[in-house]
Amino acid sequence: MKELFTFPTDELLQENEVVVSISLNSESNSFETEANQIQFQNLLKEAKEKLCEKYDEKYCDSLLEKVEALRGNTDFWRKVTESLVIYITPEDVYYYRLSVPVKSGTVVSDQAYILPLISNFQYISYYHLLCLNHDKFRLFNGRGNKVQEIGLPEEAPTTLTKALGEELTGGALNVADYAGGAGTGMFHGHNEKSNEVEIDQVNYFRAVDKYVFENFSKPTELPLVLFALPENIADFEKVSKNEFLDDTKVEASPAQLSVNDIQNKTSEVVNEIVNKRYQKLVDRYEETTPEFKLGAQYGDLAMASIQGKIDTLLLEDHYQVHGRIDENGRYHEGTETNIYVNQLVHNVLKTNGQVYVLETASMPSDTGIAALLRF
């Protein structure tokens, strides 16, 4: 079983003999796991009923056995966030822990049901948040505007003295706060060798950069967002070799801040970015001429998605169409739900298009579905 952090991924976009998609909206906090475990058990029963409409019971059981151990895995359920999406294929199991609510349910198809993931990733997705002071750091997992501190091992270079030890050149360091607790400190070395203090600073930032890259950025390929004073951001960027260091910054001192304080300040920046990106999307829709737009024209949308014509697809939340798209890009009206829109989204993402799921009040179109075309 593998946790996924980026979207879209090859694992999700490939077609399989069968994919069981399970979406679970968390009903409890991280210390009360029983409600989520019961909900998961009920969703497995629902998934088996749908599977057994197409396959024999032995095959259904063999597929769902891949996640059977999750029922009693208390540690797993303690780490559930706002919601959870699990994908079961004959070869493997993938899952996402999301920061947005989803509609609980199951879908059985030959494609992963990826609509619950869209709103989680459409503006800002997962990232690591590096809270950096001149002599220490903390690291957080970020999911949208929610952050959770990562417990680092003893050997992590969490402080300057721990990282450099006997290699410290500037002598024992103290920091005095002359700004009345505002978090901006001044360095003092007992031997007053300011140039050596600067050398220690550079060496420490290099040690932090290397540690975070090797242990977090490189394995996950997630963006790294800096939370630090502007001068520390500038100094860190000069020495950083982390290719995943992001342009997004939280310019404030994390010194003495609680997790809630860090959460609130990060949330302000994230919400500002989301609002800007949403407004840019709306402006682009309004500026696009009619010949490069499609509304609820299901046949035209289906064909355009197969041909790679759709650059941006906008969907009203929970929008569904009855029917499906065949292998030639033709729309066939039918009784199926959760199929057509999911196929459409897969086609758009496979051709490097963008997909956005919006609340009804936020949709720039009154049709519930709209596409901006490349040509």
N, C-alpha and C positions, 0 to 999 in steps of 0.2 A: 504494500500500500504506500502510495507516494503523495505527499502534500505538494500542491502546485501553488506558485506565487505570482506568476505572470500570466497574461492573457492577451490574445489567444495563443494557444500552444498547438504543436503538431498532434499531440496526443488527443486533444479534443476535436480537432477538425477532421481527423481521418474517419472514414466509414468502417464499421465493424459488422460482423454477423448480427450482433445485438449489443445494445448499450442500455443498462438500467441507470436512470438518473433519479437520484433521491434528493429532494430539497427539504430542509428542516429549519423552521424558524424557532430560535431558541425560546424556551418558555421559562427558563430559570436562570439564576446567576451561577457563577462558576463554582459555588460551594453546594449547590442543590442540584445534583445531577439526575436524580431519579425521574423527574418529569421528561427530560430529554431522552433518557434511555427507553422509557415506555413509549414515547412518540416514535422513536426510531424502530422499535419492535413492531408497532402498528403499521409503519410505512413499509417495512419488509414484508409483512403479510399482504399489503396492497400490491406491492411489486410482484409477489409470487402469483397472485391471482391474474394479473395482466400477462405475466410471462407464460403461465400455463394455458392461456388462450391460443398460444402459438407453438409451444414446445411441450414435450412430455415432462412429467413431474421430476423425474430423475435429473434431467438436464437443468431444470429450474433450481433444484436444490443444490446442485454442484456449483452453479453460478453464485447463488446467494451465500453459500458457505464461505466465500472469500471475505465476507464482512461479519460473519457470525461472532467472531471474537470481540467485536466492538461493543456488543450488547453489555458485557460486564466489565469493560475497560474504563474504570472510574477516572483514571488519569486523563484519558482522551476526552471524556465529557467535561471534565473540569476546565479544559482549555477551549471549549466551544465559545465562540464570540457571539455576535448578533445573530448569525445564521451559519448554516453548513450545507454544502452541496457535495454529494458523493457520486462518482461515476464508476460503475462496475462493468467491465468488459470480460470476454473469455480469457484475455491475457493478463489483465492487471486491474488495479483499483486506484483511482485518483480522487483527491478531495481538496476543497477550498474552505477555509474559514473566512467568512465575509464580515464586513462592518455595516452592512445594510440589511433590512428585513427582506425576507422572501416569502413567497406563498408555499407552504408545506404541501408536498405531494410527490408523486412518482410518474415517470414517463418511460415507456419501453419503446425503443425505436432502433434504427440502424445508425443513428447519429446521437451524439451527446446533446442533451437539452441544455443549451447554454444561455438562454434568456435570463435566468436568475443572476448571471454573472455580470451582465452588461452595466447596470447602474453602479456596481461596485468599482468598475475599472474605467468608466467613460471619461472622467475628468482627471482624477488622481487615484492611482492604484496603491499597491503596497510599496513600502520604502523602509529604509532604516533611518532613524533619527539619531545623529551624533551630537550629544550635548557636551560641548567642549569648553573647558576653562584652560587657563595657561598651565595648570599643574595637575589636572585630573579630567576624566571624562566618564560619561554614562551613555549607554546605548539602549535604544528603544525600537521595538517593532511598530511601524506605523501602518494603519489601515484606514485610508481616508483621513478624517479628522480625529481618529481614535489612536492613542498610543499605549503601549504596554512595555514596561521596563524589562530588559533582558538580564537575567542573572549571569554574571560573567565569572569564569573560574578564577581561582586564586592566582594563577600565573599570568593573568591578563594585565597589561601595563596601565592599570586604572589610575595610577598616580605617577607624577614625575619621578619621585624618589624610587618607587618600585621599578619603573622602567629603566632608569639610568644607573641606579645604585652607585657603585664605585666609579662609574664613568662620569659622574657629575663634575663639571669643571668650574662652576660658578660658586662653589661653596654652599653652605646650608642656606636655603632660601626662606624668607618670610614674605608674607603679603599683608600690607596694611591697607585698610579701606578708608580713604580720605573723602569719600563721597556720601558719608552718612548712611551707609548700608545700601547704596544704589547698585553695588555689585561691580564697580570699576576699581580695581586694586592697583597699587604701585609696587614694583618689585624692590626688594632689599636683599642684597647678598652681604654676608658678614664681612667679606673681603672687598666689597664695593667694586668688583670687576664686572662692570656692566656688559662689556663685550663677551665675557665668558657666560654671563647669565643668558645673553641672547643665543649663544651657542647651545646651551642646555635646552632652551625653548625650541630651537629648530630641531635638535635631536629628539626631543620628546614628541613633537608633532610628527616626525618621521616614523617613530616607533608606533604611535597610535594609528597612523595611516596604514602602515604595513600590517598591523594586527587586524584592523577592521577589514581591510581588503582580503587578506588571506582567509579569514575565518567567517566572514559574513557576505561581503559584496561579491567576491569571486564565486563562491558556491551557489548563491541564489540569483545573481545578476540583477539585484534590486537597486534602485536609485538610492544614493546616500545624501540625505538632507542635513545640512549643518545648522545647529542651534548654538549661536555664540555671539560675542561682541564683534562688531565690524572689524576691529583690528586683528582679532584672533582668526576670523574668517579669512581675512586677507593673507595673514601669515601661513595659515594652514594650506590655502590654495597654492601658495608659492612652492611648497614642498611636496604636495600630494601627487602620487602617481596612480591614484584610484580612478580608473576610467568611468566608474559609475557615479562619481561625484556630481550631484545635480545642481542646476541653476537656482532651484528653489532654496531660499534661506530664511531662517528665523533669526533676525538680528536683535538679540537680547542676551543678557548674561544669565546662564542657567544656574549660577552659583546660589546655593541656599534655597533653590526652588523645590517645592514638593512635586510629586507626580501630577497632581491636579493642576498646579500652576503651569507646568510644562505642557500638559494637555490643553489648557485654555489658550496659551499663547500660540501653540502650534495650530489649534483649531481656527484661530483668527486668520492666520496666514493661508491655511488650506481653503477656508470659506471664501476668502478674497480671490484666490486663484480660480476656484470653481465658478464664482459669479462672473469673473472676466471671461472665462472660456465659454460659459453658457451664452453670454451676451454676444460674443464673437460668432457663435454658431447661429444665433437668431439673426444677426445682421447679415450673415452670409446667405441664409435662406431668403430673407427679404430682398436682397440685392440680386439674386439669381433670376434670370428671365424665364418665363413660362415654358419655353421649349426645352429647358434643361431641368424640368421638374416633373415628377410623377406623383399622383395622389393614390387613392384607393382603386387603382387599375391593376387588378391582381395578375392578369395575363401579361400585361406589359412589364410589370415589376419582375415577374418570374423570369421572362426572357432576358430582360436587362441584367438581372443578377447573374445568369449563366454566361452572358457575353462580356461580363466585366465592365459594364457601363456605369454601375452605381458607385459613386464616390462616397456619398454619405446617406445613411438610412436613418430616419427618425421614426420612432414608435411610441405611441401612447402606452403608458404602463398597463400591462395585462391585455393588450390588444391581441386578438386572435382572429384567424380566418379559417373557415371550414374548407378542408380540401388539402391538396398536396401538389408538389411540382414534380413532373416526371423527368427522366434523364435527358430529355431534349429541351427542357426549359419551358414546357407547357403546363399551364395551371389546369387542374381538374377539380371541380367542385365536388365535395363529398361530406361525409359525416365526421371525418377525423378532426380533432382539435389538437393543438400543440405541435402540429406538423408543419404546415405551410410557412408560418412566420419563422420557425426554427430553421427550416431549410433555406429560407431567404437570407437569414442572418449568416448562416454557414457560407453561402455563396458569396456574399458581400465581403466577409472576412478573408475568405480564400483568395479573393482578387484585390486584397490590400485596401478595401474600403473601411469606412468608420461607421459604427452603429451606436445610436444613443437612444436610451429609454427615458421618456420624460413624463412627468405628471400632466394630467389633462390641462391644467391652467398654464403650464409652461410650453405646451405644443404650439409652435408658430403656425401650424397648419390645422384646419378644422376637420380634416379627414381621418385623423387617428393614425395614419401612416403616410409617410412622404419620403421621396428620394430625390437627391440632387445628383445629376448625371455628369459624367466626364465628357461625353461626346454624344 
